Amino acid sequence: MTLTKKNISHLTTLLCPRCGKLYDATVLQSYATCCQQPLTAAYTCDLPAPDFMKGRDHSIWRYREMLPVADPRHIVSLGEGGTPLTTLHTLSARAGVQILLKDESVNPTGSFKARGISVAVSKAQELGVSHCIIPSAGNAGGALSAYCAKAGMKATVIMPRHTPATLQEECRLYGAELLLTDGLIDSCGRRARQLVQETGGFDMSTLKEPYRLEGKKTMGYEIAEQLHWQLPDVIIYPTGGGTGLIGMWKAFREMQQLGWITGKLPRMIIIQSQNCAPMVQYIENGNLPDDFSGYPSIAYGLAVPQPFAKDMMQEVIRQSDGKALTVTEEEMEAGISEIAEAEGILLSPEGSATYMGLKKLIEKDWVQEDEQALLFNTGSWYKYR
């Protein structure tokens, strides 16, 4: 594909990850109805060595050829991406393992959700969408509200009633329509699907459209570039819907095809709250009951009882020789204090969960002293008050 001023993307098609059926990427799509799976975007991987990106801004759009927006005039950006990756020296010395932290709390609207929402809203605008509807445990709703405001699009956010007032008010201030429901995000999802049918709005639910995944995968590109095109031995990720986990793995595979990285890929670790751990059950037992339900968690993003992409997450764990494990609510609270006192950083409960999970992995000798482990702080502590 020849890139022109009006076509900056190498996107070629969308496909079902289970059966390989192709879907037209030039029209609005939701998910692979053939197999009830998320759609994934495919690209021509014929870029040169990454030196060609020198001089570009350190945002997610630095990797624009491997993102789906064709016309740059449709990019809706608030400066997302380019987040810091640092070594936690004190905690590394205590653990005997090099611990890295990718801090997504500095993104617009205070969380990693800005990445996926920026790309999804940009592509939706390019394809003529004027109204986006999203079920959210908190941060995704705030991000959608902000990006739709920037784009001049209508946003409807459905949140659990117990979501903190800060996250609710954020949506209202951006001008979004905010609806509250009882229960967890699965209840919000049912209401969102009803509204989509009633209003004709576009469903932005996690992995029910193809492009939030593409924005989240930029975390994988950034990690590789920040580590000089090397990857850590282990990546520990707080997992609810799983977009970031699947997206990073997709990025690693794409970079292999591009020739930007070589060698063994990281072991991917799913961390969930003991209050709601569907993926731990699914991976350990091979099934997840249709009536599986969880309890609320202080880590709002982890309370996803019926993740749509459970098969894709299971495949990432299988391919990477990874694991899935839980931490308790009390452990997350303790971790926030331990990290703050040791490193001067306030992590979200989800971020704390990755550190507490790492401690368990070290105790079980699954992470060795000479290895490098990367943790994710997915959102700002200040938004959880």
Secondary structure, DSSP 8 states (H G I E B T S, - for coil): ---BTTB---EEEEE-TTT--EE-TTS---SBTTTTB--EEEE------GGGGTTS-SSGGGGGGGSS--SGGG---SS-----EEE-HHHHHHHTSEEEEEEGGGSGGGBTHHHHHHHHHHHHHHTT--EEEEE-SSHHHHHHHHHHHHHT-EEEEEEETTS-HHHHHHHHHTT-EEEEESSSHHHHHHHHHHHHHHH--EE--TTSSSHHHHHHTHHHHHHHHHTTS---SEEEEE-SS-HHHHHHHHHHHHHHHHTS--S---EEEEEEETTB-HHHHHHHHS---TT------SSGGG--SS-TTHHHHHHHHHHHT-EEEEE-HHHHHHHHHHHHHHHS--B-HHHHHHHHHHHHHHHTTSS-TT-EEEEEE-BBGGGG-
